[in-house]
Amino acid sequence: MKIIISNTSDSPIYQQIKEQIKDAILYGELKEGELLPSIRALANDLRVSVLTTRRVYDELESEGFITTKAGKGSFVAKENLELLLESRRHMVEVKLTEAWNAARSLGISKEELISMMGLLFEEGEHE
């Protein structure tokens, strides 16, 4: 699992780590039941506080992405299909919002943006 922390990001470090672990789970890079690094090992690898990685794991567990077994470690949770689908929809909404904001700042109209999306869908169907 590769996690990259950006010092120039507006997101706090724990949020960057959490989102990257969630993405790895959602994209199948981390599989159901896979053992995650210990809180201490992850903190050492990333050169962050143990409190930061503990917060990441606590939030991922409360959101249903991981489970923790005392003395054994933290594991990728069994897939909850509804949770997984909702997370994927949210990811798409975030990316679409970014695209819309970029289009607006460049003066691209709603119709032009929709047309661009239509072309992307057509290209995707031919692959």
Buried (B, 14 or more C-beta within 10 A) or exposed (E): EEBEBEEEEEEEBBBBBBBBBBEBBBEEBBEEEBEBBBBEEBBEEBEBEBEBBBBBBBBBBEEBBBBBEEEEBBBBBEBEEEEBEEBEEEBEEEEEEEBEEEBEEEEBEEEEBEEEEEEEEEEEEEE
